[in-house]
Every structure is written in C-alpha cells, then in structure tokens.
Amino acid sequence: MAKKTIITAAVTGAWPKKENNPNVPMTPSEIADDVYACWKAGAAIAHLHMRDDNGNGTMDKNKFIETVNLIHERYPDCDIILNLTTSGDIYATDDTRLEHVQILKPEMASYDCGSMNWLNASLFINSPAFLERCGKLFQELNVKPEIEAFDPGMIANAAYYLKKGVLKAPLHFQFCMGCANGIPGSVKNLVFMKETMDQLCPGSTWSTFGVGHSAMEIMYAAVALGGHIRVGMEDNVMYSKGVLADSNAQFVERAARVIREYGNEVATPAEAREILGLTK
C-alpha cells in the first residue's frame, strides 16, 4: 500500500500583501474561497491566518469566526481540517491569541514552541507561562497542537512539555525551515531536525516547509524522508524564480504531483485525521 502524504495549505500568513502578490487572499471571503480551491486540489489541512482591514496580521476573533463560518456555509461538502494560528500578530496579548480557539474549538491550532528574534526587527515571544496555558487549553478542548519548530531547541522544549504533561503524545511537528533567524532550509538541516525529533519525541509525526529558495529542496526531501508537506503563500509568493504564484491551489497541485511521482498518495482529510489521531 502506498504511503499517504498530507498536504497543508498555508494560504495567507501574516505578512505578504497584494503588492507582493495580487493573488494573496486577504479578506474572510477570499480566504474561504481559497481554502475550498486548495481542498479541491488535494490539501487535507488549511492553516489559517487573518488580516485586519488594512491588510496587517491580526488575531481578531471575529475575523476567524467569519472566515470559518463562510467555509462551512459556502462549501458544506468541504471536509478539510482547519488549523488556526495562535501567532498571527506579534503584538497580540496571550488572551487575544487564544480567544478564537476557545470559541471555535478547531481540530488543530498552532503551538510555537519557543521564542525568537523575528526578521531582525522584533521579538516573537512564546513564554513558558503561555505555552503551559496553551497546551492545557488544547487538551481541554480536544484541539491537536501543531508544534511549530523553528530550530532544534524548540523540539527539546516540546519534549520537556510532553514529559510535564502539558503536551500529549503522539505529537505532530511542523519544521519551519529557512525563516529569518530560524534554522536555514537545507536537506542536511531537515535531517537533523527529524533525527532530533526521533530521539526526543519518538513516535511523532511531522511536516515541513521551506521559505523562499529552499522551498523545493525541502519539499522533495520531506517526501523522501517520509514526512508531510506544507505549501502556500504564507511561505512563498513566488511559484518559481521570477514568477509570481497564480494561486495557493497552484502550489497544492504541484505538491500533489511530486507526491504521486514519488510513488506516494495524497492523503484525504479523512486519512489525515487517522494519521494524526484526530476525532472530528
């Protein structure tokens, strides 16, 4: 039986705007339509950020509520897994970062397992107190944490919180490769991240993406190493060098081709739920 590979579509993110690529979805309506198109193209998970009316990243719970409701109302046949960010605005309070999770109770939400400098311009803070609160809340609400690791130390943090009971096995990691001030995107570094996870958190599942020029290298390596993959305009607005992406679905379609050419099959949302141990 061919291995199933999960595609996550990260359609918006917190920073790219229309001037970077006019096809970036920004409004709840645009995001909802984009998620559906990605699902049709093969994505099993949609990782969602929101934008305010000026196009900046926001953790406004009302934007999340509107977007999620639009997806369900417009596309009742769409069974894609929704993975809501808890890190869409570096200036948001801890309370604001979790309000939408408490209201919507999504199947998944991001769990950034450490703090770091961000783009050499600001601080991305995930304090021990916030991570403990977040992990306990997710368990209470039956929300699966997607543990975003920007360097190997964040994997060690996850192992600590697993031992402490803040996180619950089996864990699911998203290795964020090539982000500014995080681990650079390369096959060597991806292998190191996977080996660190296997040593500290055995039995975990994982996905990964590469920002910018590392995108294709990381995607191919992830499939070869048995991982899952994330694509979309949160991480890259260029489809190839000098060529703007037409849509997020275009990224998903390419990922699906790579998976199938390798001999794997693209996981459906139902299959992704089984792989990740989700209960819808």
Residue, then its C-alpha position, 0 to 999 in steps of 0.5 A: m500500500a502506498k504511503k499517504t502524504i498530507i498536504t497543508a495549505a498555508v494560504t495567507g500568513a501574516w505578512p505578504k500583501k497584494e503588492n507582493n502578490p495580487n493573488v494573496p487572499m486577504t479578506p474572510s471571503e477570499i480566504a474561504d474561497d481559497v481554502y475550498a480551491c486548495w481542498k479541491a486540489g488535494a490539501a487535507i489541512a488549511h492553516l489559517h491566518m487573518r488580516d485586519d482591514n488594512g491588510n496587517g496580521t491580526m488575531d481578531k476573533n471575529k475575523f476567524i469566526e467569519t472566515v470559518n463560518l463562510i467555509h462551512e456555509r459556502y462549501p458544506d461538502c468541504d471536509i478539510i481540517l482547519n488549523l488556526t494560528t495562535s501567532g498571527d500578530i506579534y503584538a497580540t496579548d496571550d488572551t487575544r491569541l487564544e480567544h478564537v480557539q476557545i470559541l471555535k474549538p478547531e481540530m488543530a491550532s498552532y503551538d510555537c514552541g519557543s521564542m525568537n528574534w523575528l526578521n531582525a526587527s522584533l521579538f516573537i515571544n512564546s513564554p513558558a507561562f503561555l505555552e503551559r496555558c496553551g497546551k492545557l487549553f488544547q487538551e481541554l478542548n480536544v484541539k491537536p497542537e501543531i508544534e511549530a519548530f523553528d530550530p532544534g531547541m524548540i523540539a527539546n522544549a516540546a519534549y520537556y512539555l510532553k514529559k510535564g504533561v502539558l503536551k500529549a503524545p503522539l505529537h505532530f511537528q511542523f519544521c519551519m525551515g529557512c525563516a529569518n533567524g530560524i534554522p536555514g532550509s537545507v536537506k542536511n538541516l531537515v535531517f537533523m531536525k527529524e533525527t532530533m525529533d526521533q530521539l526526543c519525541p519518538g513516535s511523532t509525526w511531522s511536516t515541513f516547509g521551506v521559505g523562499h529558495s529552499a522551498m523545493e529542496i525541502m519539499y522533495a526531501a520531506v517526501a523522501l524522508g517520509g514526512h508531510i508537506r506544507v505549501g502556500m503563500e504564507d511561505n512563498v509568493m513566488y511559484s518559481k524564480g521570477v514568477l509570481a504564484d497564480s494561486n495557493a491551489q497552484f502550489v497544492e497541485r504541484a505538491a500533489r504531483v511530486i507526491r504521486e511521482y514519488g510513488n506516494e498518495v495524497a492523503t484525504p482529510a479523512e486519512a489525515r485525521e487517522i494519521l494524526g489521531l484526530t476525532k472530528 
